[in-house]
C-alpha cells in the first residue's frame, strides 16, 4: 500500500512538473508575440526548397531531359484558379454564356498586385468548355477588391452547385471512368467530394430521367470529412447518392435483391483516389516543401495497395477502376499497380487510354525505379535491403526483375501529369479493367437457406493477399450471422446504424432511415393534393425518425433503397436522399400537411400534375426580388391561374420562349406558396441570386441593398388590413420557415448572410432531430466549399 502510494505521488509530481513546463512555455510565447497576437515581424515565409526532393526526383529521371528547370520553376509558382461548370444542370449553357460575356470580360486588362490578369481560358482537354482556368491564385482571388464581384459570383454559384472550384488534374479520373447513367459506382476515398460531384453529374447526363438506374456510393474513413462530402454532394440534389463511413481497405461487401434473390453487389465503376504523400500539390500546399520526405511514401504504400486490392475485389467483371494519387512517386504509383497486376494472375489489365481525354499532355508510366530512405540511402532490389529495414521497405515497392513479366504489365499505359506541361498540379492515374474474378475469389459461392427458403448468394469477404486464412475466418463468421438474422427482430423498412457490438462507431450517431409503408396514411393526402402520377415511386420515400410526427420526407432511387434495406447491419450510412416535402404546422387546413421543398423539386416535378402555375420571366424577377409580392404585381396569366386554386404549396414553372433568344433559354422550376392575396417563392438565397443573375439582374452589395430597401418600402405601403390577413393565413408556414432558417425570421430571408445560408444546410443535410442538425452544422462550419480545390 505504501509502495503504491509512493508510486502515485511520484507519477503525479512528474505530471505536474510537465504541466508547469508547458504553462511557462506558453507564457513565454505570449510575451514574444506582438499586440495583435502574432509573432513580431510576422511568420517567416516558407522557403520553397527541399534538397532531398530535388535529389530524389532528379535521380529517378521522371522529368524529360532539359525540362528540370521548368519543372522546379512551375512547382514554385502558385497554382492557377480553376472552376468547372456542372454539366448535367439544364442551365449549364446559360452559366457558360454569363461567364464568357460578363464576368470574364470584366477581368480583361485588370492589374492586381502589379500582375496583369490574363483572360480565363477553357481547359483544352475538358469536354464542352465546361472547365476554365486563369493565372489568378486563390489567395489573390479572395482578397483583391478589384475581383470582389467575380469572387462573390464564384462563391454564390458554388453554394448552388452550379460551379465547382476544383483543381484541374482532379477532374481527370472521373473522365477516364467513362461513366454511363446505369452504372453502379463506388468512390472509395471520396472526401472532399469534387470528383464525387463529377460522377453524379455523369449519372444525370439525361435530365429528362429523374431516377437513373445507376448510383454513387461515396465512402470516406474520416467521419468529419464525410459531412464535408455530404455538403458537396447535396448541392447537386441527386436521389442516387449515398455517403458512407468505412475504412476503404476493408469496406464491406454489400447485398442487393435481384428477382427475389439476394446477391453480392459488384460495381461497374470504382474510383480509387487513395491517400498519398501529396508532393504533386506543392503549388497549393506549400507546407509540403518543408515536410516532404521519402518516408511518407514508404509508410503509405501498404495502405494504398490494400485499398486498391479491396477495390478490384468489388469490381464487376468487365468493369473499370481508376487508381489515382496526387503524388509523383513511383513507390505510391507504379509499384502499387505492378504488385496488383502481378498478384491478379491475369484477372486485371491496364487499359490503353492514350486516345481518351484528347488534348491532355501526359507522360507514360515508368518501368524502372529505385527506393530511397529518408536519409538518402538507395536500394535497387529487395535482396539488398538489410533485415533491419524490412518493416519499412517491402518487396512490393520494387519493380519486377523478370523483363518479360515486366513488359507484360504494360506500365507505360499509366499516366503521369507534370506541373510544367499544362500549368497544373502533379498527378498520377492508372485505369484497370477486370477480365475475370481475382484468383483468391474464384472458389464457387456458398448457398445458404434463409427462413423464407430463398437461396442467398454469399460471396467471400475481403481476402488479403497476405492474410487469406484470417479473412476466411471472418467470412465464415459473417455467414453465420446472416443465417441467424431474424426477420422478426427487424422492423420492416427501417434501416438504422449498425450495432456497436459489430462495429465501433465514431463521430455523430445517425438517425435511422425509415421508408414509408404501403398503408402509411401520410401519403394519400399528398398524392391527391398534388395529383401525383400513378408511376410515382412512393416506396422510395423515407423519413429520419421512427417515432413522433414525420417532419421531412426524403426520396431515393429504387437502387439506393435496395442497398439500404439489405445492408443496414453492416453499413454506416451518413446521409442519402434529397428532401422533397416539409411539414407545415397545422397545414391540414390548406388541404395537405406537407409543402414542396426546392431541393427536390426537379426530381418531383415530372410526377406532379396539379398546382402548377406557369410564370413569365417578369413574374420570376418579381417573385425573387420581393419577399411576399401581392398578386396584383404579377401578370394577368398568373392571376387567372391562381384564381381557381386553393391556398397552399405550388409549383412555379418558367418555360423559355425560343422566339426571344435574348431572354433566358432554360427552364426554371421553383417552389412557392399561394396565399389569399400573394405568392411567395421558397428558394434559398444563393439560388435566388443565381436565377436573377441568369436573367441579367445583378444583386451585388449596394445594388442588392437598394432592392431590399425598395422591397421593404413596397411592403410597408400596402393596406394594413391586407397585410394582417396575409400574415394570419401564412402564420403556420412562416413558423416552419423560421425553423428551417434556424430561428431567423422569414421576412429577413433575402438579407441572410452567406455564412448563415451555409449553416442552414444543417437541416438540409441531416435528420429532423435538432441536436443532430446542430452536430452536422458544426462539422460543416469548418468547410468552405468555395475554397475547395482537388
N, C-alpha and C positions, 0 to 999 in steps of 0.2 A: 504494500500500500504506500509506504514511504517512498519507495523507488519510483512508483508510478507518478506520485505527486511531484517528485523532483523532475522527472522527465517532462511532465506537463508544464511546470514552471519554466524549465529551460526552453521548451518549444515556444511558449508564449512570449518569453523575453526576446527570442530571436525574431519572432513575428513583429513585435512592437518596434524593435530596432530597425527592421526593414521598412516598416511603415513610416518611421521617423525620417529615414534617409530619403524616401520618396517625397515626403512632405517638404523637406528642406530643399530638395532638387526643384520642385515646383515653384517654391517661393523665389529661388534664385532665378528661374526662368522668367517669372513675372517682373522681377527687378530689372532684368536685362531688356525687357520689352519697352517699346515706346508708349506714349499716352493712348494710342489707338489700339493697343493690344498686339501690334505687330513688332517683329524684331527691328531694331534700329537700322535704317537703311534698306529695309525690306529683305525678303528672302533672296538668296543668290540665285541667279538664273542657271538652269540646268545646262551643263556643257554637253553638247551633242557629240561626244566622243566615247568610244569604247574600244580599246586596243585589242581585247580578246575577240570581240565581234569581228573586227576587220581581219585579224589573223585567221580566224576560223573560216569565214566565207571566202577570203582570198585564197586559202589553200584548197578549198573544195572545188573551185572553178565553176560555180553555178552561173556566174555572170560572164557573158561573152567577152573575149579578149578586146581590149581597147575601150570597154564601157564601164570599167570600175569607177572612174572618177565621176561619171554621170550618175551611176548607181548611188554612190555615197552622197553626192550633192542633192539628189532627189530625196533621200531619206532625211536630210536636214531641213528640207523645206516643209512648211505647213501643208496639211492635206487639204485639197480643194473641197469646197462645199458641193455636195451633190444632192439631188432630190429626184424622186420618182413619182409620177402621177399614177394613181391606182387605175389599172387598166380595165377592170370589169365594171366600174361605175358608168352609168349611161351618159353622164355629162363629162367624161374624161376629155372629149374633144373640146368642150366649152372651156374647161380649165386650161388646156393647152393653148387655145386661142387667146384667152385672157393673159396668160403668161407672156406669150410672144408679142402681143400687140400693145400691152400696157406696162407691166412691171419690168420686163427685160429692157424695153426702150427707155424707161426712166433711169436705168442704171448706166446707160451709154454716156461716155465721157465724164463719169463721176471719178473724183480722185479722193482716196481715203488714206490718210497717213502717208501721203506722198506717193502712193501706189495707184496707178490708173486701173480702174476696173475694166476688165475685158468683158465683152458681151457673153452671157452664158451660151454654151454650145451643147447640142444633144450628144449623148454618148453614141458613137457611130455603130456600136455593136448591139445596142438595146433596141428591140422592135418598136416601130411606130412613133419614134421620137418621144417616148414616154419617160425617158431618164435624161437629166441635164446636169451639167457641172459648170462651175465658174472658178476663177482663180481666187475667189474670196475664201478666207479661212472662216471657221465657225466663230472664232473669237471676234474677228472684225465684224462679221455679220450681226452678232448680238449687241455690240457696244457702240457702233458708229451711228451718230444722229442722222447722217445722210441716208442711211439704209434702214431707218426705223420702220418706214412704211412697208418695205419689202419683207423685213423680218416679221412684222405683225401679220402680214399675209401668210407667210410660211407657218407660223405658229397656229393661226386660226384654221388653216386648211389641214394641217397635220392633225389637230384635235378632231376634225370632222372625218378623218380617214380618207380625204381626197388626195393627200400628198403624204409620202413617207420620206423623211430625210434619212437616207441610208447610204453607206459607203458604196462606191461603185463596184468594187470587187465582191462585195457581199451579195450583189444581185446575180452573180454568175451561177451558183449552184442550183437555184430553182429553175433557171432557164435550161440547164442541162438535164434536169429530171424529166423534161418533156411530159408534163402533167396533162391528163385529159379529165373531163368532168366526172367520169365514172370511176376514177382511181381511188383506192384506199391508201392513204398516205400517213406515214409516221415521221414526225420530226423529233429526233431523239434528244437533242440538246438545243431546245428551241429559243430560250430567252436570249436577248430581249424581245425578239419576235418579228423583226423586219423581214426575214426570209419566210417565216410562217405567213405573214400577210401576203407575200407574193404567191404562196401556194394557194391561199384562199381565193385570191383573185383569179387564178387559173381554173379553179373548180367552177367559178361562176362566170366562165367565159361567155356563156349564153344567158343574158339577163332575163330572157323570157321563161327560163326554167327556175322557179323559186327554190326547188329542192333537188340539187344534183344528186346523182346516185353515189358519188364519192364523198369522202370526208377527210378531215385532217385531225389526227391525234397529236397534239403538241405537248411534249414532255420536257421537264427540267428537274434536276435533282435539288435545286435550291428553292425552298418554299417561298421566300420573299421575292425572288426573281420570277416565280410563277405568276405573282399578281401583276408585275410589270408586263409579263407576257399576255395576261388576260386583258390588260388595258390596251395593249397594242392590237390584239386580235378583235376586240369588241368594237373598235372603230369601224370595222368592215361589216358589222351586223349580219353575220352568217349563221344559219342554224346548223351548219355542218362542221363546226369546230369544237373540240373538247380539249381542255387543258388538264394535264395530269402531273403528278408529283412523284417521280420514282428515280432511282439510280439507273441511268441508261444502260449500264453494263449488266444489269440483272432485271430489266423491265419484264414484267410477267407476260406469259402467253395469254392471249385473250380468246374468249369463245364467242361465237355468234350462232344464231339459229338459222339454218337454211333448209327449207322444205320440211320443217318439223324436226330436223335433226341438228344436234349441236356439233359444230366442227371448229377447229382451230382457225383463228383469223391470221391470214398471211397478207402482207401489204404489197400492193403493186408498185409503190414508190416509197423509198426511205431516204430521208435527208440526215446524214450523219456528220454534222458540223461539230467536231469534238473539241473539248477544252485543249488549249495549246499554249505554248510559251509566248506567242503573240509578237514575235520580232518583226512581223510584217506590218505591225501597227505603230511603228516608231514615230510616224509622222503626226499621229494624233495623240498617242500615249507616250509622251516624252520621258516618263519615268523609266521606260524600258531601257533607255540609253545607259542609265547608271546601275540598273538591276540585272541586266542581261548576263547570263552565263550558260554554258552548255549543260550545266547540272539540271536546269529546268526541263530541258528536252529529255534527258535521261530518266528523270522521275516520271514524266508524263507518258512515255512510250507504252508502258504496260497497260495503263488505263485506256489509252487510245485504241490499242489492239483489242482489249476486252469489249469495248463499246462497239467497235466495227464488227467483231465476231458475233456479238449478240444481234446486231442489225441484220447481217446476212442470214442468220438463222431464221429470222422472222420475215424474210423477203420471199415473195411468191416466185415460183419458177417462171422465168421469162421476165421477171421484174427488174427494176433498175434502182441501184443505190448509189448516191453521190457522197463520197467521203471528201471532206474539206477541212482545211485549217487556215488560220491567218499567220502561219509560220512558214519560213523558207527552209527549215532544217530537214534534211533527208531522213534523220532519225525519227521524226514525227510524221513523215510523209511516205516516201518510197519504201522505207523499212517496214512500216505497218502494212502497206499494200502488198509488198513482196511476201511477207510472212503469211498474210491472209490467203493469198493466191496459192502458195505452196501447200499450206495445210488443207486447202479445199480439194486438192487432188482432181482438178479439172471441173469442179462444180461451178467455179466462178471464172469470169474472164474480164479483162479490161476492155471497155468499149472504145472504139475509134471515133472520137468526136471532133476530128480535125475540120469537118465540114459544117459543124454546128456553131452557133454564135459567130457568124461571119463578121469580120472587122475587128475581132478581139485579138490583140497581139499577145502571144503566149510563147513560152519556152517548153520544150519537151521534158519529160521526166528523165532523171539520170539513172544510170545502171551501176555506177561505182561511186562509193563514198567511204569516208573514214569516220571513226568515232573519236571524239576528243573529250577528255575530262576537264573539269573547271580549272585545273592547274596547268593546262596546256599539254598534257601527255596524249599522244596519238596512238590509236590501235587500228590496224587494218583487218585483223582477223580475230575471231573469238578465242582461238587457241593461244593467242598472245596475251590475253587478259589474265593477270595474276588472280589467284583464288581469292585474295583479299578484296578484290573489286567485283566479284561475281554477283553480289547483291545489287550493285549499282548498274553494271553493264551486263546485258543479256544477249544470248546468241541471236535473237530475232532483230537486233539492231544493225546487223551486218548484212551486206549483200551476199547473194549466193556465190559460191566459188565455182560451181559447175556452170561453165559458159553456155552450154546447150539449154539447161534448165532456166538460166537467167534470161536467155534470149526468148524462150517460150513465154515468159511472163509479160512481154511487151510493155515494159515500164515506161518506154518513151511515149506511150499514149496518155500518160498523166500530163497535167497542165500546171506550169508554174508561172505566175504573173509577177513580173519585176516592176518595181515602182517607177523607174525612169522611162519605161516604154510607152506608157499612156497616162503618166501623171496620176497614179493611183497608189493604193497601199500594196503590200506584198501579199500573195495568196497562193494556195495550192489546191488543186481539185483532181479527183480521180473518179471515173464513172465505172461502176461494176455491174455486170449482168449475171444473173443467176441462171445457169443452164440446167441444173439438177439439184436434188437435196444435198445438203452438206454430208460428208461421209460419216460423221458421228450421229446423224439423224436418219440414216437410211433404214433402220430396223422398222418393221411394219408397226403401225399404230395399234395400241391396245384398245379393245372394245369393252366398255363397261355397261352393265344393265342398270338403268335407273328405276325409280319406283313406278314410272309410267311405262316400263318395258320398252323404252326407246333406246336405240343404240346411240351411244355418245362417243364420238371420235375424240380421243385424247392424245395429243401429241406430247413428245418429250419436252421437259423444261430445258432451260439452258444447260448445255453440256460443254463446259470449258475445255479448251484444247489440252489443258494440263491437269485438270481435276475432274475427269469423267466420272470416277467412282463416287465422289462426293455428291455430284449433281444427280447421279442416278438415284441415290437415296432420297434426295429432295423430291424427285419426280414421283417415286413410289408413295411418299408421304402426302403429296398433293393429290394423287389419285384416290388415296384412302379417304381424304377429307371430302372429296367430291361425292364418293359413294354414300358417306354418312350424312350429307346435307339433306335436311328435311324441308320439303316444300311447305309444311305446316308452320314451321318456325319463322318463315319469311313472309312478310306481308306482300300481297300481290301489287306489283307496280311501284314498290318502294326501293330506291337504290341509295343506301347510306354509305358512309365511310367504312372501310374495313375495320374489324375489331382490333383493339390494341394488342390482344394476345397473339394475333397473327402478324401484325406489322406495327412497329413503333412509329407513331405519328409525331411529326414536328410541326411547329407553326400553329396556325389557327385551325380550330375544329370546324369542319364544313357541315352545313345543314344537309339533310338528305334530299334526293331528287325523287319527287312523288308524282307519278303520272296519273292523270285523271282517268277514272274508271268509266266503263261504258254507261253505268247508271248514275253517274255523278249529276246531281240536279243543277250544278253550276252552269253547265254548258247550254242546255236548251234555250234559256232566255237570250244568251249571246248569239246563238245561231239564228234565232228569229229576228232579233233587233237589227243585225247586220245582213240578214238574208244570205248567209254563207252558202256557197256552192256545196252540193252533196258530196263532191270529191274532196272537201276539206278534211285533212288528216287529223281529226280531233284526238286520236290516240297518242299523238306526238306532243300534246300539251302537258306541261308539268308545272309543279309548284315547288317551293323550297321549304315547305312546312307540312308536318303530318297532323298537327292539331290546331284548332282555332280557325279563324277566318283566313281564307286564301286571299292574299293581298295583291300578288302579282302572278300573272300567267306567262310562262315562257314556252318557247317552241323549239324543237329539234327535228332533224330529219329522221326518217324511219330507220336509217342505218345507225345513226348515233343512239337512237332508242334501243335498238337491238344490242349494241355494245353495252349500254348502261345496264340493261336488265339482266344480262348474262354474266356480268363481271363485278357486281357490287362487293363481293367478298375479297377481291384481290386487287382492286383498282382504287387508288386515291384520286378522286376527281376534284379538281379545284373549281372548275367552272365549265358550264356548257349552256347552250341555248341562248336565244335572244328574247327580250321582253316584248310581248305583243299586246297584252292588256294590263291595265292597272285598275284596282278597285276604287270607286268613289264612295265616300262615306254617305250612307243612306241614298245611294244612287238609284235604287229601285224605282223611285218616284219618276225618274226620267225614262223608264222602260228597260233599263239594263244597268246592272251594278258595276260594269266594267267599261272604261273608256279605252280607246286605242292609244298605243304608245308609238312614238315616232321611230324608235329604234327598229321596230319590226314591221313598219308599215309597208315597205317594199316587198316583204315576204307575204304579208296578209292580203295586199291589195288584189291580186288575181282571183281571190276567192270571195271578195265582198261584192254583193250585187245591190246593196241599198245604202242610203245615207251618203251618197257621193255628190258633191257639189263641184261642178266644173267652173273654174275661175279663169279670168284673163290675166295677162301679165300686169296690168294696172291693179287688179284686185290683190295679186300676190304682193306687190310692193306695199300696198296699204296694210295688209294683214301682218307683214313682217316688220313694218316700221312703227305701227301703232299697237299698243298692248291689247286693247279691247275695243276695236272700232265698231261704231254703230252701223247697222245695215244700210243706212242712208248714204254712207260713204262708199259703198260698193256698187258694182254695176247692176243694171236692171235685171240681167240674166241671173245673177247670184240671188237677188231678192226674190225673183219668181221661183227659183228652185227651193229656196229656204221656206217659202210661204207654206208649203204643204207638209213640212217636216216637223216632227216632234222634237222638243229640245233634247240635247244630249250630244254625244260624240259623233263627229262626222269626218269624212274624207274630203280633202280639198285637192282637186286634180287640175293640173295645168297641162295642156297639150300644145306643142308648138305649131305655129302656122307656117307651112312651107312657102307660102306666097309672100311672107315677110322675113326674108333671110337675115335682115339686120337685127331681128329680135332673138331672144333666147331659143335655141333649137334643140332643147332636150326636155323630156317630160319631167314634171315635178309632182310628187305625191306628199302631201302634208296632213298631219293630224290637226283637227280643230274641234271646237265646242260651239254649238249653236245655242244661244240664249233667246230670250223673247225679242230683244231689240238689237243684239250684236252677235258677232262671230269672233272667237278668239283662236289664234293659231298656237298650238302647243308644240313648239320647236325649240331645241336648245340654242343658246346664244350663238355659238360658233357656226352652227348650221344656218341660222338666220343670216349671219354675215356672209356666209358662202353664197347662198341663193341671191342675196342682194348684190353681191359682187359680180355674179354671173349676169345680172341684169343691168350692170353699169352703174349701180348705186354704191359708192364707196363710203362705208361707215368707219371712218378713221379719226379718232381723237376728237378734235374740235368740231368737226362736221357731225360726228355721231352725237356729241353732246347737244348740238343745236337741234338735231332731230328729236332727241329725247325731251328737251325743253318744250319743243313745239307740241309733242305728243301730250305732255302733262297739261299744257295750256289749253289744248283742244278738249281734253277730258274735263277740265275744270269748267269750261264754258257750257257744258251740257246741262240740261234741266236736272235739278236736284232730285225730283221725284223719279225720273227715268233712271238716274244713277242708283238711287236706293233700291229700285225694283230690280235692276240688273244684278246688283250686289247680292240681294237676297236669293235670286234664282241660282246664282253660281256659288253660293257660300260653301256648299259641300265640295264643289270642285276646287275652290281656292284652298280649302283645308288640305286636300290631297296634294295640290301643287306645292304648298308651303312645306309639307312634309318631305316631298321628293327633293326640294331645294334646300333641305337641311335647315328648315326653320326660317328661311329668308322669304319675305312677303312676295307673292307672285307679281304684284304691281311693279316691283323693282327688278323684274327678270332681265330686262334688256340691259340694266346697269350692272349686272353681276360681273365681277372681275374675272379675268381669265383663270386666276388661281382657284377661285371658288367654283367655277364651272368644272375645272379639272377634278376638284374634290368631290363634286356632286356625283361623279361616276361611281362612288362607293355603293350607292343604291343600285346603280346600273350593273355593277359587276357581281354583286353577291346576293345573299338571301334577304328575306324580309326582316330578319332579326336585327334590331338596331345595333346591338353590340357587335354582331358580325360585320355589319356595314361599317362601323367605326374602325374595326380592325383592318378591314380591307383598305380603307382610305389611308390609314397610317402607312401601309406598305406602299401605296401609290404616291404619297406625298414626296417620297424621295426620288421619284422618277418623272422627269420632264420629257415627254416624248419628243418635244421639238429639238432636244439636244442629242437625241439618239442617232448614232451612225454605226452601221455594221451589226 
